[in-house]
């Protein structure tokens, strides 16, 4: 639940995958602008993350990235023909802003498992 970056882009080696899960408000973030700008960034759900999560809104506000830098969300990642990393030296980032849709997916999974 960091309010300022605790991961710096200069610390992250090429080919690393970073999951960002602890910041979920506009004034919270874990990664600095350098890391966000260096990575191929995917998010859990575009509609909630783009305007409400500091991990994304702050680098956009500072000019480090623009909205098009965010490559897509979970829906895009599972779509046919979608690619993420194109080489082993790229940094990939997944920003989970948290959302009720994920809770619903897990609840559905649990109900299905119990009823199986």
Secondary structure as UniProt FT lines:
FT   HELIX           9..11
FT   TURN            14..15
FT   STRAND          17..20
FT   TURN            26..27
FT   HELIX           33..38
FT   STRAND          39..43
FT   HELIX           46..52
FT   HELIX           54..62
FT   HELIX           67..69
FT   STRAND          70..73
FT   HELIX           74..78
FT   TURN            80..81
FT   TURN            88..89
FT   STRAND          91..95
FT   HELIX           100..115
//
